[in-house]
Amino acid sequence: MQFTEREVQLADRLAARDAAGAGSLVADDFELRASNQPGRPIARAEWLAQSMHSTGAESRITQMAVHDMGDSAVVSFMQGPDTGASLFVVDVWRRDGSDWKLAVRYAAPIAGNVPIPGVPAAEPALPKKY
């Protein structure tokens, strides 16, 4: 239940474009790993900034599973609009004193080319000179 509340809080704060509120739930060394750009970790500041420009649409969290590992917890779930889940998310939460902070997020679209909140548009690949 604790992580359901944290995930809903985070989603609500991102949807409300509350950077300070969302940031209070995220570790200083947070990074996002997105399936559409797996070799490009997105650091906390960039993720928060990009998230403030996302659609802000409300979404539901369903099918949550939590693996408690002591000072960390792995939380996986589906997230998307009421019409159906569009993302599969795996969050790693780390204990920070008596609180929990989101340390790492892995996100992948379920189908199609669904944008992942907090991920900037892909930069064009530069031709390599050999």
C-alpha positions in Angstrom: 0.0 0.0 0.0 2.9 2.3 0.8 4.3 2.2 -2.7 0.8 2.5 -4.3 0.5 5.8 -2.4 4.0 7.0 -3.4 3.5 6.2 -7.1 0.1 7.9 -7.1 1.6 10.9 -5.4 4.4 11.1 -7.9 2.0 10.7 -10.9 -0.4 13.4 -9.5 2.4 15.9 -8.9 3.8 15.3 -12.4 0.3 15.7 -13.9 -0.1 19.0 -11.9 3.3 20.1 -13.1 4.5 20.4 -9.5 8.3 20.1 -10.0 9.1 20.8 -6.3 6.5 18.2 -5.1 7.7 15.6 -7.6 11.3 16.3 -6.8 10.7 15.7 -3.1 9.9 12.0 -3.9 13.0 11.5 -6.2 16.6 10.8 -5.1 19.3 13.3 -6.1 21.0 10.7 -8.2 17.8 9.5 -9.9 17.9 8.5 -13.5 15.3 7.3 -16.0 16.1 4.5 -18.5 13.7 4.4 -21.4 13.3 1.6 -23.8 13.3 3.9 -26.8 16.7 5.4 -25.8 18.3 2.6 -23.7 21.9 4.0 -24.0 21.0 7.5 -22.8 20.2 7.7 -19.1 18.1 10.7 -18.3 19.2 12.5 -15.1 16.9 13.9 -12.4 17.0 17.5 -13.5 16.4 16.8 -17.1 13.6 14.3 -16.3 11.8 16.7 -14.0 12.2 19.5 -16.6 10.9 17.3 -19.5 8.1 16.0 -17.3 6.8 19.5 -16.7 6.3 19.8 -20.5 4.6 16.4 -20.9 0.9 16.2 -21.6 -0.1 16.3 -17.9 -2.9 13.9 -18.7 -4.3 11.9 -15.8 -3.3 8.2 -15.8 -4.1 5.1 -13.8 -1.7 2.8 -12.2 -2.7 -0.9 -12.4 -1.2 -4.4 -12.0 1.3 -3.3 -9.4 3.8 -5.7 -7.9 6.3 -4.9 -5.1 9.4 -6.8 -4.2 10.7 -5.6 -0.8 14.4 -6.0 -0.5 15.1 -4.3 2.8 16.5 -0.8 2.0 15.2 -0.9 -1.5 12.0 -2.0 -3.2 11.4 -2.9 -6.9 7.9 -1.7 -7.9 6.5 -2.6 -11.3 3.1 -1.5 -12.8 1.2 -0.6 -15.9 0.4 3.1 -16.3 -1.8 4.9 -18.7 -5.1 6.6 -19.3 -8.4 5.1 -18.3 -8.8 3.7 -21.8 -5.9 1.3 -21.2 -2.3 1.0 -20.0 0.3 2.5 -22.3 3.5 2.0 -20.3 5.2 -0.7 -18.4 7.2 0.9 -15.6 9.7 -0.6 -13.2 10.7 1.8 -10.3 13.5 1.2 -7.8 12.8 2.9 -4.5 15.6 3.4 -2.0 15.2 4.0 1.7 16.4 7.5 2.7 16.3 7.6 6.5 12.7 7.0 7.5 11.5 8.0 4.0 11.7 6.4 0.5 13.0 8.1 -2.7 12.7 7.0 -6.3 16.2 6.1 -7.4 15.8 4.6 -10.9 12.8 4.3 -13.3 12.7 2.0 -16.3 9.9 2.6 -18.7 8.7 1.0 -21.9 5.6 1.5 -24.1 3.3 -1.5 -24.2 2.6 -1.2 -27.9 3.3 1.3 -30.7 5.3 4.4 -30.5 3.9 5.8 -27.2 5.9 8.8 -25.8 7.5 8.2 -22.4 6.9 11.1 -20.0 10.2 12.8 -19.1 12.1 11.6 -22.2 13.2 14.3 -24.6 12.7 13.8 -28.3 15.3 11.5 -29.8 18.2 13.4 -31.3 19.1 12.6 -34.9 21.9 10.2 -35.2 25.1 11.8 -36.4 26.9 10.0 -39.3 30.1 8.5 -38.0 33.3 9.0 -39.8 35.5 6.0 -40.0 
